Amino acid sequence: MVVTKLARVYAKALLDLAKEQDKVEEVKADMDLVANVIKESRELSSTLSSPIVKADKKAAILKEIFNAKVSEITMRFFDVVLNHGREGALQAIASAFHNMYLDLKGIEKVEVTTAYPLSAEEVKEISEKTASYTGKQVELVQKVDSSIVGGMVLRIRDQRYNGSLAHQLATLRRQFKDNHYIKDF
């Protein structure tokens, strides 16, 4: 999910309000729910982004889905977003809020991609090593991609560490291809 400047502005305003009212954890849970529901429902995502659907209809849909499930702060936040015509950015706002929450709590989001699911021991080891590297607590997100063959790809914020076997083989292939002493490789 691409987080835009607009999403960060709205997320910051919501986080500031939640901190002011001492309801950060409650609003964080709400925004996680919002992000998951919109991500899982392509119909809801396209409805919120559609310029054809009127704002009052979008408000009714959001109220119907989230009314008993989210806090009053979040429901009022929906109203602000709808009044400014930014409902199409709601998922990005929720994602930006999540990132700001992690920063607030001193947690670093780390994504690890492997060719197979990691064991609990491997997850623990990777978490401990990345925590010592970043100096923060780690929220580890696991992905499985069999195309990397082996090893792992680690992403910490904007940095990517590619230790996959597929990457190493591609590097070797390039080196052999660029070697002028070896013909027809």
C-alpha positions as CSV (number, residue, x, y, z in Angstrom):
1,M,0.0,0.0,0.0
2,V,1.4,3.3,-1.1
3,V,1.1,5.9,1.7
4,T,0.8,9.4,0.4
5,K,1.4,12.7,2.0
6,L,-2.4,13.2,2.2
7,A,-2.7,9.9,4.1
8,R,0.1,10.9,6.5
9,V,-1.6,14.3,7.3
10,Y,-4.9,12.6,8.1
11,A,-3.3,9.8,10.1
12,K,-1.2,12.3,12.1
13,A,-4.3,14.3,12.9
14,L,-6.1,11.1,14.1
15,L,-3.1,10.0,16.1
16,D,-2.8,13.4,17.8
17,L,-6.5,13.3,18.7
18,A,-6.1,9.7,20.0
19,K,-3.1,10.7,22.1
20,E,-5.0,13.8,23.5
21,Q,-7.9,11.6,24.5
22,D,-5.6,8.7,25.7
23,K,-7.2,6.2,23.3
24,V,-4.3,5.4,21.0
25,E,-4.6,1.6,21.5
26,E,-8.3,1.7,20.8
27,V,-8.0,3.8,17.7
28,K,-5.1,1.6,16.5
29,A,-7.3,-1.4,16.7
30,D,-10.0,0.4,14.8
31,M,-7.7,1.5,12.0
32,D,-6.3,-2.0,11.7
33,L,-9.8,-3.3,11.3
34,V,-10.6,-0.6,8.7
35,A,-7.5,-1.5,6.7
36,N,-8.2,-5.2,6.8
37,V,-11.9,-4.8,5.8
38,I,-11.1,-2.5,2.9
39,K,-8.2,-4.7,1.8
40,E,-10.4,-7.8,1.8
41,S,-13.4,-6.2,0.1
42,R,-12.7,-5.0,-3.4
43,E,-16.4,-3.9,-3.6
44,L,-16.0,-1.6,-0.6
45,S,-12.6,-0.3,-1.9
46,S,-14.1,0.6,-5.3
47,T,-17.2,2.1,-3.7
48,L,-15.2,4.4,-1.5
49,S,-13.0,5.4,-4.4
50,S,-15.9,6.0,-6.8
51,P,-16.8,9.6,-7.7
52,I,-20.3,8.4,-8.8
53,V,-21.3,7.2,-5.4
54,K,-22.6,10.1,-3.2
55,A,-20.9,10.9,0.1
56,D,-24.1,10.3,2.1
57,K,-24.3,6.8,0.6
58,K,-20.6,6.1,1.5
59,A,-21.2,7.4,5.0
60,A,-24.2,5.0,5.4
61,I,-22.0,2.1,4.2
62,L,-19.2,2.9,6.6
63,K,-21.7,3.3,9.4
64,E,-23.4,0.0,8.6
65,I,-20.1,-1.9,8.5
66,F,-18.2,-0.2,11.4
67,N,-20.8,1.3,13.7
68,A,-20.7,-1.2,16.6
69,K,-17.1,-2.3,15.9
70,V,-15.1,0.9,16.2
71,S,-14.9,3.7,18.7
72,E,-16.7,7.1,18.6
73,I,-13.4,8.8,17.7
74,T,-13.0,6.7,14.6
75,M,-16.7,7.2,13.5
76,R,-16.2,11.0,13.8
77,F,-13.0,10.7,11.9
78,F,-14.9,8.9,9.1
79,D,-17.2,12.0,9.0
80,V,-14.2,14.3,8.6
81,V,-12.7,12.2,5.9
82,L,-16.1,12.0,4.0
83,N,-16.7,15.8,4.4
84,H,-13.4,16.4,2.7
85,G,-14.0,13.9,-0.1
86,R,-11.0,11.7,1.0
87,E,-12.8,8.4,1.6
88,G,-10.9,6.8,-1.3
89,A,-7.7,7.2,0.7
90,L,-9.1,5.6,3.9
91,Q,-7.0,2.4,3.5
92,A,-3.8,4.5,2.9
93,I,-4.7,6.6,6.0
94,A,-5.1,3.5,8.1
95,S,-1.7,2.2,6.8
96,A,-0.1,5.6,7.6
97,F,-1.6,5.5,11.1
98,H,-0.2,2.0,11.6
99,N,3.3,3.2,10.6
100,M,3.0,6.3,12.9
101,Y,1.8,4.0,15.8
102,L,4.9,1.8,15.3
103,D,7.1,4.9,15.4
104,L,5.4,6.1,18.6
105,K,5.9,2.8,20.3
106,G,9.5,2.4,19.1
107,I,8.7,-0.7,17.0
108,E,10.4,-1.4,13.6
109,K,8.4,-3.2,11.0
110,V,10.6,-5.8,9.3
111,E,9.6,-7.9,6.3
112,V,11.3,-11.3,5.7
113,T,10.7,-13.3,2.6
114,T,11.8,-16.9,2.5
115,A,11.3,-19.9,0.2
116,Y,9.5,-21.8,2.9
117,P,7.6,-20.9,6.1
118,L,9.9,-20.2,9.0
119,S,9.9,-22.1,12.3
120,A,9.3,-20.4,15.6
121,E,13.0,-20.7,16.4
122,E,14.0,-19.1,13.1
123,V,11.5,-16.2,13.6
124,K,12.9,-15.6,17.1
125,E,16.5,-15.6,15.8
126,I,15.7,-13.2,13.0
127,S,13.7,-10.9,15.3
128,E,16.5,-10.8,17.8
129,K,19.2,-10.0,15.2
130,T,17.2,-7.3,13.5
131,A,16.2,-5.8,16.9
132,S,19.9,-5.6,17.8
133,Y,20.6,-4.0,14.4
134,T,17.8,-1.4,14.5
135,G,17.8,-0.8,18.3
136,K,14.1,-1.1,18.4
137,Q,11.5,-3.8,19.0
138,V,10.7,-5.7,15.8
139,E,7.3,-6.5,14.2
140,L,8.2,-9.3,11.8
141,V,6.1,-9.8,8.8
142,Q,6.7,-13.1,7.0
143,K,6.2,-13.8,3.4
144,V,6.8,-17.0,1.4
145,D,8.0,-16.9,-2.2
146,S,9.4,-20.1,-3.6
147,S,10.9,-18.3,-6.5
148,I,13.8,-17.1,-4.3
149,V,14.9,-20.8,-4.1
150,G,16.6,-20.4,-0.7
151,G,18.0,-17.9,1.7
152,M,16.0,-14.8,2.5
153,V,15.2,-11.3,1.6
154,L,15.0,-8.8,4.5
155,R,13.4,-5.4,4.2
156,I,13.8,-2.8,7.0
157,R,12.1,0.4,6.0
158,D,13.6,1.5,2.7
159,Q,16.6,-0.9,2.9
160,R,16.5,-4.3,1.3
161,Y,19.0,-7.1,2.0
162,N,18.9,-9.8,-0.6
163,G,20.5,-13.0,0.5
164,S,18.4,-15.2,-1.7
165,L,19.9,-18.1,-3.6
166,A,18.1,-16.8,-6.8
167,H,19.8,-13.4,-6.4
168,Q,23.2,-15.0,-5.9
169,L,22.8,-17.2,-8.9
170,A,21.7,-14.2,-11.0
171,T,24.8,-12.3,-9.9
172,L,27.1,-15.3,-10.8
173,R,25.4,-15.6,-14.2
174,R,26.0,-11.8,-14.8
175,Q,29.7,-12.1,-13.8
176,F,30.3,-15.1,-16.1
177,K,28.5,-13.3,-18.9
178,D,30.6,-10.2,-18.4
179,N,33.9,-12.2,-18.2
180,H,35.7,-11.8,-21.5
181,Y,37.8,-14.9,-21.0
182,I,34.9,-17.2,-21.0
183,K,33.1,-17.5,-24.4
184,D,29.6,-18.8,-25.1
185,F,28.2,-18.8,-21.5
